[in-house]
Amino acid sequence: MRSIDVHGLNTKEALEQIKKFIDRCYKDKESRIEVIHGCNNGTNIKHRVLKMSAEKTHPAIKEVRENILNPGKTIIILKMSSI
């Protein structure tokens, strides 16, 4: 599973990087990716990623799961790429 670490980025910067990462992974036919955002300052980023899934604002996202064992990470399940 590939991952992206967005520690130290503000929410806007982090979301831009996450969207680009999702696009790359989708094209590479990855099925799962991990976003490392941290627990304290990363909470807003985590909620925004969850919102992207709920509102279906990114076409490659199939599902977003909170990492129960590590709240500083979020798992994104991608749709199967037809590219």
C-alpha positions as a Markdown table, in Angstrom:
| # | Residue | x | y | z |
|---|---|---|---|---|
| 1 | Met | 0.0 | 0.0 | 0.0 |
| 2 | Arg | 1.4 | 3.4 | -1.0 |
| 3 | Ser | 1.2 | 6.3 | 1.4 |
| 4 | Ile | 1.5 | 10.0 | 1.5 |
| 5 | Asp | 2.6 | 12.0 | 4.6 |
| 6 | Val | 1.1 | 15.5 | 4.9 |
| 7 | His | 2.5 | 16.4 | 8.3 |
| 8 | Gly | 3.4 | 20.1 | 8.4 |
| 9 | Leu | 1.1 | 21.2 | 5.6 |
| 10 | Asn | -1.9 | 23.3 | 6.1 |
| 11 | Thr | -5.3 | 21.9 | 5.1 |
| 12 | Lys | -5.4 | 23.4 | 1.6 |
| 13 | Glu | -1.9 | 22.3 | 0.7 |
| 14 | Ala | -2.5 | 18.8 | 2.1 |
| 15 | Leu | -5.7 | 18.4 | 0.2 |
| 16 | Glu | -4.1 | 19.5 | -3.0 |
| 17 | Gln | -1.2 | 17.0 | -2.5 |
| 18 | Ile | -3.7 | 14.2 | -1.5 |
| 19 | Lys | -5.8 | 14.7 | -4.7 |
| 20 | Lys | -2.7 | 14.6 | -6.9 |
| 21 | Phe | -1.6 | 11.4 | -5.1 |
| 22 | Ile | -5.0 | 9.8 | -5.5 |
| 23 | Asp | -4.8 | 10.6 | -9.3 |
| 24 | Arg | -1.3 | 9.0 | -9.6 |
| 25 | Cys | -2.3 | 5.9 | -7.6 |
| 26 | Tyr | -5.5 | 5.5 | -9.6 |
| 27 | Lys | -3.6 | 5.6 | -12.8 |
| 28 | Asp | -1.1 | 3.1 | -11.4 |
| 29 | Lys | -4.0 | 0.8 | -10.6 |
| 30 | Glu | -3.4 | 0.9 | -6.8 |
| 31 | Ser | -6.4 | -0.3 | -4.8 |
| 32 | Arg | -5.6 | 1.1 | -1.4 |
| 33 | Ile | -3.6 | 4.1 | -0.2 |
| 34 | Glu | -2.8 | 5.6 | 3.2 |
| 35 | Val | -2.9 | 9.2 | 4.2 |
| 36 | Ile | -0.6 | 10.0 | 7.2 |
| 37 | His | -2.0 | 13.3 | 8.6 |
| 38 | Gly | -1.3 | 13.0 | 12.3 |
| 39 | Cys | -3.6 | 13.1 | 15.3 |
| 40 | Asn | -3.8 | 16.7 | 16.5 |
| 41 | Asn | -3.3 | 19.1 | 13.7 |
| 42 | Gly | -4.2 | 16.4 | 11.1 |
| 43 | Thr | -7.8 | 16.0 | 12.4 |
| 44 | Asn | -9.2 | 18.6 | 10.1 |
| 45 | Ile | -7.4 | 17.0 | 7.1 |
| 46 | Lys | -8.9 | 13.6 | 8.1 |
| 47 | His | -12.4 | 15.1 | 8.2 |
| 48 | Arg | -11.9 | 16.7 | 4.8 |
| 49 | Val | -10.8 | 13.4 | 3.3 |
| 50 | Leu | -13.8 | 11.7 | 4.8 |
| 51 | Lys | -16.0 | 14.4 | 3.4 |
| 52 | Met | -14.5 | 13.9 | -0.1 |
| 53 | Ser | -15.7 | 10.4 | 0.1 |
| 54 | Ala | -19.2 | 11.2 | 1.5 |
| 55 | Glu | -19.8 | 13.9 | -1.0 |
| 56 | Lys | -18.2 | 11.9 | -3.9 |
| 57 | Thr | -16.1 | 14.9 | -4.9 |
| 58 | His | -13.3 | 12.7 | -6.3 |
| 59 | Pro | -14.2 | 10.2 | -8.9 |
| 60 | Ala | -11.5 | 7.7 | -8.0 |
| 61 | Ile | -12.5 | 7.3 | -4.4 |
| 62 | Lys | -14.6 | 4.2 | -3.6 |
| 63 | Glu | -14.4 | 4.4 | 0.1 |
| 64 | Val | -12.6 | 6.1 | 3.0 |
| 65 | Arg | -11.9 | 4.2 | 6.2 |
| 66 | Glu | -10.6 | 5.6 | 9.5 |
| 67 | Asn | -7.7 | 3.6 | 10.9 |
| 68 | Ile | -9.0 | 2.4 | 14.2 |
| 69 | Leu | -5.5 | 1.4 | 15.4 |
| 70 | Asn | -3.9 | 4.7 | 14.4 |
| 71 | Pro | -6.1 | 7.8 | 14.3 |
| 72 | Gly | -3.3 | 9.7 | 12.6 |
| 73 | Lys | -3.8 | 7.7 | 9.4 |
| 74 | Thr | -6.7 | 7.3 | 7.0 |
| 75 | Ile | -7.1 | 4.5 | 4.4 |
| 76 | Ile | -8.6 | 5.3 | 1.0 |
| 77 | Ile | -10.0 | 2.5 | -1.2 |
| 78 | Leu | -9.8 | 3.4 | -4.8 |
| 79 | Lys | -12.2 | 2.3 | -7.6 |
| 80 | Met | -10.7 | 0.0 | -10.2 |
| 81 | Ser | -9.0 | 2.0 | -12.9 |
| 82 | Ser | -10.1 | 1.5 | -16.5 |
| 83 | Ile | -7.1 | 3.4 | -17.8 |
